Amino acid sequence: MAAAAPELDASTQRSFPRLKRYDYIIAGGGTAGLVLAARLSENSKKSILVVEAGGNRIDDDNINVPGFMGKLWGDPNYDWNFWTEPQVRRIKFTLT
């Protein structure tokens, strides 16, 4: 169960006037995070923030055009470059 957010004192509110409070903060905008956010947002009285690593790429054709997906592998601007250990029972290949 989630803990209740602490109340902001008047000094903090003056220092950060745009500080918004959220009922839920979800770390990670992957499949599970977005499904969770979608379900939680069914209650219009709740506010949800999804935090995802990386920059804003909303108008980036490398993201929006499905055929460009292969261009992103290995590019540190888009790819974390995490690899698995060799999968010995799977003909010794690695997964990205």
C-alpha positions as CSV (number, residue, x, y, z in Angstrom):
1,M,0.0,0.0,0.0
2,A,1.3,3.5,-0.9
3,A,2.2,5.9,1.8
4,A,0.4,9.2,2.0
5,A,2.3,12.2,0.6
6,P,3.5,14.6,3.3
7,E,1.7,18.0,3.4
8,L,3.7,20.9,2.0
9,D,4.3,23.7,4.4
10,A,3.7,27.4,3.4
11,S,7.4,28.1,2.9
12,T,7.8,25.2,0.5
13,Q,4.7,26.2,-1.4
14,R,6.0,29.8,-1.8
15,S,9.5,28.6,-2.9
16,F,8.0,26.2,-5.5
17,P,4.7,27.7,-6.7
18,R,4.5,25.3,-9.6
19,L,5.1,22.2,-7.5
20,K,2.3,19.8,-8.3
21,R,1.2,17.0,-6.1
22,Y,0.3,13.6,-7.6
23,D,-1.7,10.7,-6.2
24,Y,0.6,8.2,-7.9
25,I,4.1,8.4,-9.4
26,I,5.1,5.6,-11.6
27,A,8.8,5.1,-12.4
28,G,9.1,3.6,-15.9
29,G,7.0,4.2,-19.0
30,G,7.3,0.7,-20.3
31,T,4.4,-1.6,-21.1
32,A,3.6,-2.4,-17.4
33,G,4.0,1.2,-16.2
34,L,1.7,2.6,-18.9
35,V,-0.9,-0.1,-18.3
36,L,-0.8,0.8,-14.6
37,A,-1.1,4.5,-15.4
38,A,-4.0,3.9,-17.7
39,R,-5.9,1.8,-15.1
40,L,-5.3,4.3,-12.4
41,S,-6.4,7.2,-14.6
42,E,-9.8,5.7,-15.0
43,N,-10.6,7.5,-11.8
44,S,-10.6,11.1,-13.0
45,K,-10.2,12.4,-9.4
46,K,-6.7,10.9,-9.3
47,S,-3.5,12.5,-10.8
48,I,-0.8,10.3,-12.1
49,L,2.8,11.1,-13.1
50,V,4.8,8.7,-15.3
51,V,8.6,9.3,-15.1
52,E,10.7,7.8,-17.9
53,A,14.5,8.1,-18.4
54,G,15.8,10.0,-21.4
55,G,14.9,13.1,-23.2
56,N,11.7,14.3,-24.8
57,R,11.4,12.6,-28.2
58,I,7.8,13.3,-29.0
59,D,8.6,14.6,-32.5
60,D,11.5,12.3,-33.2
61,D,11.0,10.3,-36.4
62,N,13.5,7.7,-35.2
63,I,11.0,6.9,-32.5
64,N,7.7,7.5,-34.4
65,V,8.5,5.7,-37.7
66,P,8.4,1.9,-37.0
67,G,10.8,1.1,-39.9
68,F,13.5,3.2,-38.2
69,M,13.7,0.9,-35.1
70,G,16.8,-0.9,-36.3
71,K,18.7,2.3,-36.6
72,L,18.5,2.8,-32.9
73,W,20.3,-0.3,-31.7
74,G,23.8,0.6,-30.4
75,D,23.2,4.3,-30.6
76,P,23.8,5.6,-27.1
77,N,21.3,8.4,-27.7
78,Y,18.5,5.8,-27.8
79,D,19.9,2.5,-26.5
80,W,21.1,1.7,-23.0
81,N,23.4,-1.0,-24.5
82,F,22.6,-3.6,-21.9
83,W,23.4,-7.1,-22.9
84,T,22.7,-10.4,-21.3
85,E,25.4,-13.0,-20.5
86,P,25.8,-15.6,-23.2
87,Q,22.9,-18.1,-23.1
88,V,24.7,-21.4,-23.1
89,R,21.6,-23.5,-23.6
90,R,20.5,-21.3,-26.5
91,I,23.4,-21.7,-28.9
92,K,25.5,-19.1,-27.0
93,F,23.9,-15.9,-28.2
94,T,23.3,-12.8,-26.2
95,L,20.1,-10.7,-25.9
96,T,19.8,-6.9,-25.9
